Amino acid sequence: MIDTAFYMQEVLPALNKGLLISLALIVPAGIIGFVCGVALGVIRVFGGALPRKLGDWYTSLIRGVPLAVQLMMVYYALPHCGIYFDPYGAALLSFILCSAAYHSEYIRGALLSISQGQVRAAQALGMTMAQTVLWIIVPQAARRALPGCGNEIIYLIKYSSLAYLVTCMELMGEGKVLASDTFRYMEVFLAVGAYYLAMVTVATWILRWLEQHYAIPGFGSR
Amino acid sequence: MMQNTENVLRIHEISKNLGGKAILKSCSLDVARGELKVLIGPSGAGKSTLLQCINCLIQPDSGEIWLNGQQLRRHDKKELCAFRTQVGMIFQDFNLFDHLTAEANVAVALRKVKGMNRHDALQRAREELGRVGLARRAALYPAQLSGGQKQRVAIARALAMDPTVILLDEPTSALDPELVGEVLAVIRDLARGGMTMVMATHQMDFARALATEILFMEQGVIIERGTPDALLAAGAGTRTQAFFTRLQDMGDESAS
């Protein structure tokens, strides 16, 4: 029934190679995207009028255009402006830009949920606005946003498969090449699907651990 | 004009308008070292606004604020931050930092504003918590504390900054009646220890026992001021006394 030899000799080696590239996209994009998302969210809530507007425009633009189109722009359009990326760099940059925009939306909501009273208390202790945001508001907002941001990381794992559109040979790309070479689409993509499912499962565990590790009594999860 | 060196805090003709309505009209107030000034008055009189104008959490429209003979340039952000470290504030709804333990709530400003290292700041925080009777609760988060305990943490947080003056904005109004006593006891100890304080409250017995001066506010104006004995004497015929009597009647009614 199952062609073990085909899986062992062809599918697994190819997909494992792709998996490494996928992870090399997902892990930095997830971390840097989150950090940039926090920064963008802070700007969109506490920034001056102009930075705030620019942040809103950026978010509207990124959220309003399909990621596939953004990838094409970074890889094929930016060279016209003299900016060149290899496929991996183009995919990584697109994913960071995209997830930062989505993260910022979760963060923005969380920032707004922190009580003004705590801001006044921090100011009354002599903290500057920057210190208040950094030490009082962001640590709380990040915790509140964690479930939403975790969701975004799960999406990222799956939309990383779009990287093959700019010839970055990650999991999806390797699968597609192997499938067209061998013409065994079903077997190959069943395996590809299983790989993504495994990544998402592990990510879910990590996110749950993070939530528990940073849990504080009276703060969300209990 | 020469400043009386005894006057720690001097508020001169503070006014504030919000939405075209005058909330504070030329309020002045001199506080000498070790005094406890108590602001009394009906809700909406402007007590809270006046307190928040003193440390510019609400920027007054006009008026002068002096601390230790130095006039505050209240639009100079750096000077304002330095001023605020010397003027502690206690809020009605505690405003503890929800993500920090009791000791970290006290220590955070010591570290970030006063630049103390983590170890010294935490040690100081524990000392202050001990002073308000919460040494054993130092590692708990705000959600694990009762209202009275939260307010005592807030007092410890303000004390740790070694303030010259403490402003208290109805510190017991959000508390269940049985928890009011423990907070008032801490404030009483501070008053007896010579801490300079300005406090808005509805606790008339407390005011009568401890205030050096009572200021009665209505519609943004301080309309009466004097010692508790003078304002609350039998037959004094003051607004303060009428207000006091009304509060007491209400207390009696709800008790019966």
Contacts between the chains, C-beta under 8 A, distances in Angstrom:
chain1	res1	chain2	res2	distance
A	115	B	95	7.4
A	117	B	91	6.4
A	117	B	93	5.8
A	117	B	94	8.0
A	117	B	95	3.9
A	118	B	95	5.5
A	118	B	96	7.7
A	118	B	97	5.8
A	118	B	98	7.2
A	120	B	52	7.8
A	120	B	57	5.2
A	120	B	91	7.2
A	120	B	95	6.5
A	121	B	89	7.5
A	121	B	91	6.5
A	121	B	95	3.8
A	121	B	96	7.5
A	121	B	97	7.3
A	121	B	154	7.7
A	121	B	157	8.0
A	122	B	97	7.5
A	122	B	109	7.6
A	123	B	57	6.1
A	123	B	84	6.7
A	124	B	55	5.9
A	124	B	57	6.2
A	124	B	84	5.8
A	124	B	87	7.7
A	124	B	88	7.4
A	124	B	89	3.9
A	125	B	84	6.8
A	125	B	85	7.0
A	125	B	109	3.9
A	125	B	113	6.2
A	125	B	157	7.1
A	125	B	158	7.8
A	125	B	161	6.4
A	126	B	81	4.7
A	126	B	82	6.8
A	126	B	83	8.0
A	126	B	84	4.3
A	126	B	85	3.6
A	126	B	109	6.6
A	126	B	113	4.5
A	126	B	161	7.1
A	127	B	81	7.2
A	127	B	109	6.5
A	127	B	112	6.3
A	127	B	113	5.8
A	128	B	77	7.0
A	128	B	81	5.9
A	131	B	112	5.3
A	131	B	113	7.3
A	135	B	108	6.2
A	135	B	112	5.6
A	136	B	97	5.5
A	136	B	108	7.7
A	139	B	99	5.2
A	140	B	97	7.8
A	140	B	98	6.2
A	140	B	99	4.7
A	143	B	99	6.8
A	216	B	98	7.3
A	216	B	99	5.5
A	216	B	141	5.7
A	216	B	143	7.8
A	217	B	140	7.9
A	217	B	141	4.6
A	217	B	143	4.8
A	217	B	144	5.3
A	218	B	98	6.6
A	218	B	141	6.2
A	218	B	142	6.8
A	218	B	143	2.2
A	218	B	144	7.1
A	219	B	98	6.3
A	219	B	99	6.7
A	219	B	141	7.9
A	219	B	143	7.2
